[in-house]
């Protein structure tokens, strides 16, 4: 009964405050992190995967005006070497959608035919299982 009363008091206090206590304003940039699970195909090589990654990054991330920075990193040492992370930094939540749309446009420009896109995707996709996770983080800017 005491805990129910305490919860009711907290809810009432939050409801009566003029400022939103539970919601925090975006303090910094937004980071979209996608963790892909790598596959290790018999007909593949690290050189080919690195080359495909560099091509995609140069054509779709580097030319994207909504992207502040990006990194593509792969697992190097430790227990599970299947992690392959793509980290994209944008200025705002709105830029997440704009950057994604622009990535699609730039992909079509870099590989202009359906056949070229299919060839790139088929070659690239053999390095991944299809399993992945997506997370979106907001930068916390601490005072200096």
N, C-alpha and C positions, 0 to 999 in steps of 0.2 A: 504494500500500500504506500509506503514511504517513497519507493522508487517511482511509482506511478505519479505521485504528487511532484517529485523532483522533475520528471520529464515534462509534465504539464507546465511547471514554472518556467523551465528553459524554453519551451516552445512559445509561451506567452511573451517572454523577454525578447526573443528573436523577432517575433511578429511586431512588437511595439517599437523596435529600434528604427531610426530613420535611414540608417545605412545598411546595405546588405552585408551581414556578418559572415554568412556561410559561403557566399560567392566571392571569389577573388578576381580582380581585374587582371587581364593579361599584362604581365610586367615586361616581357621580352618577346623574342621571336618564337616561332612555332617549329618544332622538329617532328617530321614524319619518319618513323623508323619501321622498316619492313625487314623482318627476319625470315629469309628463305632457307629451306632445308635443302642442302646440296645432295646431288646424286653423283656417283662416280662411274660414268659409262666406260665400257671397254674401248670404245672408239673415240675417247676424248683425251684431252691433255690440259694441264694448267695453262700452258701457253695459249691454247685456243680460247679457254674461258676468260683469261685476262684480256685477250685481244677483243673478244665480243663485248666484254664489260667496258673497255676503253672506248670502243666505237659508240656504244649506246650512251655512255657518259658524255662524250664529246658532242654528239649530235642532239641529245635530248635534255641533258642537264646544263651543260656549259652555255648553250645558246638560249636558255630559258630566262627571260627577264624577271620572272617572279621568284626565281631561286636565288637566295642569298649565298648559300654554300651547299656543298654536297660531299659525301664520302661514300665509297663503297669499300667495305672491309670484309675479309673472310677470316675464319678461324685459323689461328696460326699454331697454337700450342694448348694442350690440355686434354681433358677427358673426351669431349665430343666434337669432332672436326667437321660437322655438317653445317654449322652456322655460316650464313652469308648475309651480311647486313647492308642495307641501303639506307643512308641517313640524308634526308633532304631538309634544309632550313629555309623557311620563308618568313616574311615579316608579320603576317596576320592570318587569322583563320580564313578570311576571304581568299587569301593568296594560295591556300591549299588547293582549293578547287580550280583556281585560275592556272596554277602551275601544272596540275594534272591535265587540264584541257590543252595547255600549251605543249606538254610532253607528247600527247597524242598527235597534235599537228606537226611537231618537229619530227616525230617518228615517220609519219607519212611523207614528209619532205625528204628525209634521209633515205628511205626505202620507198620510192614512189609507186612501184607496182605491187599488186597483190601477191605476185609470185616472189618478188624480192622480200616483202614483209614475211611471207610464209617461210621462206628459206632461212631468214635470220632467226625467226621465232623457233622454228624446228631445231635449228642448230643450237641455239641458246638454251632452249627448254630441256634438252637432253641432260643438262647439268643440274637439274632441279627435280625434286620429287613431286612438286605441286603443293606440298604443305608449306604454309607460311603464316606469319602473324603480322598484324599491323598495329602500331601504337602511335599515338600523337601526344607529344609532350610540349609543355609550355616552359620556356626559359624562366628561371627565377633570377632576377637581377638584384644582387645584394648591394647595399650602399658601401661605398669605399671609404 
